[in-house]
């Protein structure tokens, strides 16, 4: 089939690579978000999907909005049979959905109808799901509500961050997306409506969602940190400034610390929670690079009675 692939971030690149490598399908163009400012200089940078498409010599479409007439006209000129989508980042209007004969087919990183929305992997980790997966489905105008073509499952490991889990799902999901394109072309795959039961929502995590509540149990604190790694980044306050929590581990044998209370040893840093303590392993002070928590503690010279999570001074 002739395909127009839509995607933007790094997580979409494995699927694009798999489709390019497929002998059965032609990726005629890619649709991606416009170049965006990045870095200290805030210079415009192309999306990872755009960079990969340029390397492969594939036409790149960067509409400000997918209802732009110039974009729609070019899409009609290309005449794709189907438009596979991975994390494109914009809602598709009906006028665009109607262009390809087989519609737009999304690779979504959850077992639908669970975790519909922008952050399915983060919410699965935060909720403590033991199994998640990926689904391919026909895009409708509703939020991730279209009928499903295929699924795969993936175990959520006890130490997985969202980044770890998303990397595995992106690689496995690339194969699922190619198989879905094959089945659509063959006529052997028919989408199945999602059940009405079991719908959960996964909105994008905010910076406030990533703030650690030290009165929560250690298990909850651990899940929040892993769910928010690498983005938006779990954080707390120390001496009125943000401290990013890069990596920590439950310390169930430590039960003597109040929520947020710090205890620094020679090579360890423990923090109290609403249950048992956690051990800080890596942190990132404001304006600095990530560092081992023990090195950070030596540098700031934690005083007796100091806590994480205090309210900054007015």
C-alpha positions in Angstrom: 0.0 0.0 0.0 1.0 3.6 -0.4 1.3 5.1 3.1 1.6 8.6 4.6 3.1 8.2 8.1 2.2 10.6 10.8 4.4 11.0 13.9 6.6 13.4 15.8 8.8 12.2 18.7 11.6 9.6 19.0 9.2 6.9 20.1 7.6 7.0 16.6 10.9 6.4 14.7 11.0 2.6 15.2 7.6 2.3 13.5 8.7 4.5 10.6 11.8 2.5 10.2 9.8 -0.8 10.1 7.5 0.6 7.5 10.3 1.9 5.4 12.0 -1.6 5.6 8.7 -3.4 4.6 8.8 -4.7 1.1 5.0 -4.5 0.8 4.4 -0.9 1.5 5.7 2.5 0.2 6.1 5.4 2.6 5.3 8.2 0.2 5.5 11.0 2.8 5.5 11.8 6.5 3.4 14.2 8.5 5.0 15.7 11.6 4.7 18.7 13.9 6.4 21.9 12.8 10.0 22.5 13.8 10.1 23.7 17.5 12.5 25.8 19.5 14.8 23.8 21.7 18.0 24.1 23.8 19.4 27.2 25.5 19.5 29.1 22.2 15.9 28.2 21.4 16.8 27.5 17.8 14.3 25.7 15.7 14.8 21.9 15.6 13.2 19.4 13.4 11.3 16.5 15.0 13.0 13.1 15.2 10.5 11.8 12.6 11.4 14.6 10.3 15.1 14.0 10.7 14.6 10.3 9.9 12.4 11.0 6.9 15.0 13.5 5.6 17.7 10.8 5.9 15.5 8.4 3.9 14.7 10.9 1.2 11.0 11.0 2.1 8.8 14.0 1.6 8.0 15.9 4.9 4.7 17.7 5.5 4.7 20.0 8.5 1.2 21.6 8.7 0.6 24.0 11.6 -2.8 22.4 11.8 -3.9 19.3 9.9 -7.0 21.1 8.6 -4.8 23.6 6.7 -6.0 23.6 3.0 -2.5 23.4 1.6 -1.7 20.3 3.6 -5.1 18.6 2.7 -4.6 19.4 -1.0 -1.1 17.8 -0.9 -2.5 14.8 1.0 -5.1 14.3 -1.7 -2.5 14.6 -4.4 -0.4 11.9 -2.8 -3.5 9.7 -2.5 -2.4 7.3 0.3 -4.2 4.0 0.8 -3.7 4.3 4.5 -2.1 6.7 7.1 -0.4 4.9 10.0 0.1 7.2 13.1 2.4 7.0 16.1 2.3 9.9 18.6 1.7 12.6 16.0 0.5 15.1 18.6 -2.5 16.8 16.9 -6.2 16.0 16.5 -7.2 15.0 13.0 -10.3 16.5 11.6 -12.9 14.5 9.6 -11.8 16.2 6.4 -8.4 14.6 6.8 -9.6 11.3 8.1 -11.7 10.8 4.9 -8.7 11.1 2.5 -7.1 7.7 2.6 -9.3 4.7 1.5 -8.4 2.7 4.6 -8.4 5.7 7.0 -5.8 6.5 9.6 -4.6 3.7 11.9 -3.0 4.6 15.2 -0.4 2.6 17.2 -1.4 3.4 20.8 0.7 2.2 23.8 -2.0 0.6 26.0 -4.5 -2.2 25.9 -7.5 -0.3 24.8 -10.0 0.7 26.1 -7.6 1.2 29.1 -5.6 4.4 29.2 -7.0 6.4 26.4 -5.1 9.7 26.0 -1.7 11.3 25.7 0.2 9.5 28.5 -0.9 5.8 28.6 2.5 4.5 29.6 3.0 7.0 32.5 -0.4 6.2 33.9 0.1 2.4 33.7 3.3 2.8 35.7 1.7 5.2 38.2 -1.3 2.9 38.7 0.9 -0.1 39.3 -0.3 -2.1 36.3 1.5 -5.5 36.0 0.7 -5.9 32.3 0.2 -3.3 29.6 0.7 -3.4 25.8 0.0 -1.7 22.5 -3.0 -1.5 20.2 -3.6 -0.6 16.6 -7.0 1.0 15.9 -8.9 3.0 13.4 -8.9 6.7 14.3 -12.3 8.3 14.7 -13.1 11.8 15.9 -13.4 10.5 19.5 -10.4 10.1 21.9 -8.8 6.8 21.1 -12.2 5.2 20.8 -12.0 3.6 17.4 -12.3 -0.1 16.6 -9.1 -2.2 17.3 -7.2 -4.2 14.7 -4.5 -5.9 16.9 -2.9 -5.9 20.3 0.3 -7.1 22.0 1.1 -7.4 25.7 4.1 -6.3 27.7 5.0 -7.0 31.3 5.6 -3.9 33.5 8.8 -4.7 35.4 9.1 -3.6 39.1 11.8 -1.1 38.3 10.5 0.1 34.9 10.5 3.8 34.3 8.0 5.2 31.7 11.0 5.6 29.5 12.1 2.0 29.8 8.6 0.7 29.1 8.0 3.0 26.2 11.2 2.0 24.5 10.2 -1.7 24.6 6.6 -0.9 23.5 7.9 1.3 20.6 10.1 -1.6 19.3 7.4 -4.3 19.7 4.7 -2.0 18.4 6.5 -1.3 15.2 6.1 -4.9 14.2 2.4 -4.8 15.2 1.8 -1.7 13.0 3.5 -3.4 10.0 1.4 -6.5 10.5 -1.7 -4.4 10.7 -0.9 -2.7 7.4 -0.3 -6.2 5.9 -3.7 -7.4 7.2 -5.6 -4.4 6.0 -4.0 -4.8 2.5 -4.9 -8.5 2.4 -8.4 -8.0 3.7 -7.7 -10.5 6.5 -8.0 -7.9 9.4 -11.3 -6.4 10.4 -11.4 -3.9 13.3 -13.3 -4.9 16.4 -15.3 -2.2 18.3 -13.9 -1.5 21.8 -15.9 -2.7 24.8 -17.9 -0.1 26.6 -16.5 -1.4 30.0 -13.0 -0.8 31.2 -12.4 2.7 29.8 -9.8 4.7 31.7 -8.2 8.0 30.7 -4.6 9.0 30.6 -4.2 12.8 30.2 -0.8 14.3 29.9 1.0 14.5 33.2 1.5 18.1 34.5 4.4 19.4 36.5 2.2 19.4 39.6 1.3 15.7 39.0 5.0 15.0 39.2 5.5 16.6 42.6 6.1 14.0 45.2 3.8 13.8 48.3 6.0 12.4 51.1 3.0 11.6 53.2 2.0 8.9 50.6 3.2 5.3 51.1 6.7 4.4 49.8 5.1 2.3 47.0 3.2 5.3 45.7 6.3 7.5 45.9 8.3 4.9 43.9 5.6 4.7 41.2 5.3 8.4 40.8 9.0 8.8 40.3 9.2 6.0 37.8 6.1 7.2 36.0 7.5 10.7 35.6 10.9 9.6 34.4 12.1 10.9 32.0 9.3 13.4 31.6 7.9 15.6 33.1 10.4 14.6 35.9 9.5 13.9 39.5 10.5 16.6 41.9 10.3 17.9 45.5 11.5 21.0 47.3 14.7 21.3 49.4 15.5 24.6 51.0 12.9 26.3 48.9 14.4 25.1 45.5 13.3 22.3 43.3 15.2 19.0 43.5 14.5 16.6 40.7 14.3 12.9 41.8 15.9 10.9 39.0 16.1 7.4 40.7 15.2 6.0 44.1 14.4 2.6 45.6 12.1 1.5 48.4 14.0 0.9 51.7 11.4 -1.3 53.7 13.8 -1.9 56.6 14.0 1.8 57.4 10.9 2.7 59.5 12.3 5.5 61.8 11.8 8.5 59.5 8.8 10.9 59.4 7.4 11.8 56.0 10.0 13.9 54.1 12.6 13.6 56.9 16.2 13.2 55.5 18.9 10.9 56.9 22.3 11.0 55.2 24.9 8.3 55.8 28.4 8.0 54.3 27.1 6.5 51.0 23.3 6.6 51.5 20.5 9.1 51.6 17.1 8.0 53.0 13.8 9.9 53.0 10.7 9.1 55.1 7.3 8.5 53.5 3.9 7.7 54.9 5.0 4.1 55.4 8.6 3.0 55.2 11.5 5.0 53.8 13.0 5.3 50.3 16.6 5.6 49.4 17.6 8.4 47.0 20.0 7.1 44.4 20.2 9.9 41.8 19.0 13.5 42.1 19.3 16.7 40.0 19.5 20.0 41.8 18.1 23.1 40.1 20.4 24.3 37.4 22.8 21.3 37.6 23.4 17.9 36.1 22.1 14.7 37.6 24.4 13.4 40.4 24.5 10.6 42.9 22.4 11.4 45.9 25.2 10.7 48.3 27.4 13.3 46.5 24.6 15.8 46.6 24.0 15.3 50.3 27.7 15.8 51.1 27.7 19.0 49.0 24.7 20.6 50.7 25.6 19.3 54.2 22.2 18.2 55.3 21.5 19.5 58.9 19.7 17.4 61.5 15.9 17.8 61.2 16.0 18.9 57.5 13.2 17.7 55.3 12.2 17.4 51.6 9.0 19.0 50.5 8.9 22.0 52.7 7.1 25.1 51.5 9.5 27.7 50.1 9.9 30.9 52.1 7.7 33.8 51.1 
